[in-house]
Amino acid sequence: MLSLSDVTLHYGQSQILNGVRLTAETGRITCLMGTNGTGKTSLLKAIAGTHHRSGGTYVLNGETLAKPPAHALAAKGVAVVPQGRMIFPLLTVTENLMTGFAVLPRAERSIPGEIYELFPVLKDMANRRGGDLSGGQQQQLAIARALIMRPKLLLLDEPTEGIQPNIIQQIGRVIAHLRDEGKMAIVLVEQYFDFAFDLGDRFTVLKRGSVVFESEKAGLARDDLLAAAGV
């Protein structure tokens, strides 16, 4: 679904990404790991089109893309669950979900029942304002909002950050379910090592904006990844 090669990214005079490569396949989870400040979130923003690459090749679903804006990539099936969730605090849960309709044809603008099967709390709180939800509930809302877009590529940036353990477990089950459905590729940025190692099918580690380690899950020793990721 996604293939990046030799991707570079600059903020002003600073080079943030240096020749990064990454692949994400439908029905699999690619985990992007590394310590704070290594460029993980910047890479997700480059994939989503909110930050424009300085160079490199970007292939999405077999189509080589130049530097399309974020709304064009969203229309092509790229959905983001950003760090910090970024839900609309004054909109209700239902209204937050409906913001995902923007990229859909009018005939498809509905909230699938599966959303409430995955996140029952959202049905119970449909008329509550987003800002009144707990952090874990807001994270569930942010993931659900992304799923409304029927993504082909789902980007998740630190979905466990600041979330209570029981919600982390639920989110992990949802991500595994989405992978197993085989309808989308998933790129997961995560510093909670055990969460990432349990879910990941492929691992890419960044350090100072460069790829320093890549491996499939099969045959990978936990300690080897832990040492490479430095988390």
C-alpha positions as CSV (number, residue, x, y, z in Angstrom):
1,M,0.0,0.0,0.0
2,L,2.8,2.4,0.8
3,S,6.4,2.5,-0.3
4,L,8.8,5.3,0.6
5,S,12.4,5.6,-0.5
6,D,15.1,8.2,0.0
7,V,12.7,10.6,1.8
8,T,14.2,13.8,3.1
9,L,12.5,16.6,5.1
10,H,13.7,20.0,6.1
11,Y,12.3,22.5,8.6
12,G,14.0,25.7,7.5
13,Q,17.7,25.0,7.5
14,S,17.4,21.9,9.6
15,Q,17.3,18.5,7.9
16,I,14.9,16.3,9.9
17,L,14.7,13.1,7.7
18,N,17.7,11.7,5.8
19,G,17.0,9.2,3.1
20,V,14.3,7.4,4.9
21,R,12.7,4.2,3.5
22,L,9.5,2.6,4.7
23,T,7.0,0.0,3.5
24,A,3.5,-0.7,4.7
25,E,1.4,-3.6,3.4
26,T,-2.3,-4.2,3.5
27,G,-3.2,-6.6,6.4
28,R,0.0,-5.8,8.3
29,I,1.2,-3.4,10.9
30,T,4.5,-1.6,10.4
31,C,5.8,-0.2,13.7
32,L,8.0,2.9,13.6
33,M,10.1,3.2,16.7
34,G,12.9,5.2,18.2
35,T,13.4,7.7,21.1
36,N,11.9,11.2,21.2
37,G,13.1,13.6,18.5
38,T,14.2,11.0,16.0
39,G,11.7,12.1,13.3
40,K,8.9,9.6,13.7
41,T,6.1,12.1,13.9
42,S,7.7,14.2,11.1
43,L,7.7,11.1,8.9
44,L,4.0,10.5,9.6
45,K,3.3,14.1,8.7
46,A,5.2,13.7,5.5
47,I,3.2,10.6,4.7
48,A,-0.1,12.4,5.5
49,G,0.9,15.5,3.4
50,T,0.8,18.0,6.3
51,H,4.6,18.5,5.9
52,H,6.0,18.4,2.4
53,R,8.9,16.2,1.6
54,S,12.1,17.9,0.4
55,G,12.8,14.8,-1.7
56,G,12.3,11.1,-2.2
57,T,9.8,8.7,-3.8
58,Y,6.3,8.2,-2.4
59,V,4.2,5.4,-3.9
60,L,0.7,4.8,-2.6
61,N,-1.4,1.9,-3.8
62,G,0.8,1.6,-6.9
63,E,0.7,5.3,-7.7
64,T,3.8,7.5,-7.6
65,L,2.9,10.8,-6.0
66,A,4.7,14.1,-6.1
67,K,3.7,16.3,-3.2
68,P,-0.1,16.2,-2.9
69,P,-1.8,18.2,-0.1
70,A,-3.2,16.5,2.9
71,H,-6.8,16.6,1.7
72,A,-5.9,14.9,-1.6
73,L,-4.1,12.1,0.3
74,A,-7.1,11.8,2.6
75,A,-9.3,11.3,-0.4
76,K,-6.9,8.6,-1.6
77,G,-7.4,6.7,1.7
78,V,-4.8,8.1,4.1
79,A,-6.2,8.6,7.6
80,V,-4.3,9.9,10.6
81,V,-4.8,9.5,14.3
82,P,-2.5,12.3,15.5
83,Q,-0.5,12.5,18.7
84,G,-2.6,14.4,21.2
85,R,-5.8,13.1,19.6
86,M,-6.9,16.6,18.4
87,I,-10.6,16.0,18.6
88,F,-13.0,19.0,18.5
89,P,-13.8,19.7,22.2
90,L,-17.0,21.7,21.6
91,L,-18.5,19.2,19.1
92,T,-20.4,16.2,20.3
93,V,-19.1,12.7,19.8
94,T,-21.4,12.2,16.8
95,E,-20.4,15.5,15.3
96,N,-16.7,14.7,15.7
97,L,-17.3,11.4,13.9
98,M,-19.2,13.2,11.1
99,T,-16.1,15.3,10.3
100,G,-14.7,12.2,8.7
101,F,-17.5,12.4,6.1
102,A,-15.6,15.2,4.2
103,V,-13.6,12.8,2.0
104,L,-16.5,10.4,1.3
105,P,-19.1,10.5,-1.5
106,R,-22.4,11.7,-0.3
107,A,-24.0,8.2,-0.5
108,E,-21.4,6.8,1.9
109,R,-21.7,9.5,4.6
110,S,-23.0,7.4,7.5
111,I,-21.5,6.0,10.7
112,P,-21.1,2.2,10.3
113,G,-22.4,0.1,13.1
114,E,-19.0,-1.5,13.4
115,I,-17.7,1.8,14.9
116,Y,-19.9,1.3,17.9
117,E,-19.1,-2.4,18.1
118,L,-15.4,-1.5,18.3
119,F,-16.0,1.4,20.7
120,P,-19.3,0.9,22.6
121,V,-18.6,3.9,24.8
122,L,-19.0,6.3,21.9
123,K,-22.6,5.2,21.4
124,D,-23.3,5.7,25.1
125,M,-21.8,9.2,24.9
126,A,-23.0,10.2,21.4
127,N,-24.4,13.5,22.6
128,R,-21.5,14.4,25.0
129,R,-19.1,17.1,23.9
130,G,-15.6,15.8,22.9
131,G,-14.0,17.9,25.5
132,D,-15.9,16.3,28.3
133,L,-14.5,12.8,27.5
134,S,-11.6,11.3,29.4
135,G,-8.3,10.9,27.6
136,G,-8.9,7.3,26.8
137,Q,-12.4,8.0,25.5
138,Q,-11.0,10.8,23.3
139,Q,-8.4,8.4,21.9
140,Q,-11.1,6.0,21.0
141,L,-13.0,8.8,19.4
142,A,-9.9,9.9,17.4
143,I,-9.4,6.3,16.1
144,A,-13.1,6.0,15.3
145,R,-13.1,9.3,13.4
146,A,-10.2,8.1,11.2
147,L,-12.1,4.8,10.5
148,I,-15.1,6.8,9.3
149,M,-13.0,7.7,6.3
150,R,-12.8,4.0,5.2
151,P,-8.9,4.3,5.1
152,K,-6.6,2.2,3.0
153,L,-3.6,3.4,5.1
154,L,-4.1,4.2,8.8
155,L,-1.4,6.2,10.6
156,L,-1.4,6.0,14.4
157,D,0.9,8.4,16.3
158,E,1.5,7.3,19.9
159,P,-2.1,5.9,20.6
160,T,-1.2,4.7,24.1
161,E,0.2,8.0,25.3
162,G,-1.4,9.1,28.6
163,I,-4.0,6.3,28.4
164,Q,-5.1,4.1,31.3
165,P,-4.0,0.4,31.0
166,N,-7.5,-1.1,30.4
167,I,-8.1,1.3,27.5
168,I,-4.6,0.5,26.1
169,Q,-5.6,-3.2,26.0
170,Q,-8.9,-2.3,24.2
171,I,-7.1,-0.1,21.6
172,G,-4.6,-2.9,21.1
173,R,-7.4,-5.4,20.3
174,V,-9.0,-2.9,17.9
175,I,-5.8,-2.4,16.0
176,A,-5.2,-6.1,15.8
177,H,-8.8,-6.6,14.5
178,L,-8.3,-3.9,11.8
179,R,-5.1,-5.6,10.7
180,D,-6.7,-9.1,10.6
181,E,-9.6,-7.8,8.5
182,G,-7.1,-7.2,5.7
183,K,-8.6,-4.0,4.4
184,M,-5.9,-1.5,5.3
185,A,-2.2,-1.1,5.9
186,I,-1.3,0.3,9.4
187,V,1.7,2.4,10.4
188,L,2.1,2.6,14.2
189,V,4.4,5.1,15.9
190,E,4.7,3.8,19.5
191,Q,7.2,4.1,22.4
192,Y,5.4,1.6,24.6
193,F,7.7,-1.2,23.6
194,D,5.6,-4.2,24.7
195,F,2.5,-2.8,23.0
196,A,4.4,-2.3,19.7
197,F,6.2,-5.6,19.8
198,D,3.0,-7.6,20.4
199,L,1.2,-5.9,17.5
200,G,3.9,-5.3,14.9
201,D,4.6,-7.4,11.8
202,R,7.5,-5.3,10.7
203,F,9.7,-2.8,12.6
204,T,11.6,0.2,11.4
205,V,13.7,2.2,13.9
206,L,14.8,5.8,13.3
207,K,17.7,7.6,14.9
208,R,18.5,11.2,14.1
209,G,16.2,11.1,11.1
210,S,17.7,8.0,9.5
211,V,16.7,4.3,9.4
212,V,19.1,2.4,11.6
213,F,17.2,-0.9,11.9
214,E,14.6,-2.9,9.9
215,S,13.3,-6.3,10.5
216,E,10.3,-8.6,10.1
217,K,8.7,-9.9,13.3
218,A,9.4,-13.5,12.3
219,G,12.7,-14.6,13.9
220,L,13.3,-11.2,15.6
221,A,14.4,-11.5,19.2
222,R,12.7,-9.1,21.5
223,D,16.0,-7.9,23.1
224,D,17.5,-7.2,19.7
225,L,14.7,-4.8,18.9
226,L,14.7,-3.3,22.3
227,A,18.4,-2.5,22.0
228,A,17.9,-1.0,18.5
229,A,14.9,1.1,19.5
230,G,16.5,2.4,22.7
231,V,13.1,2.9,24.4
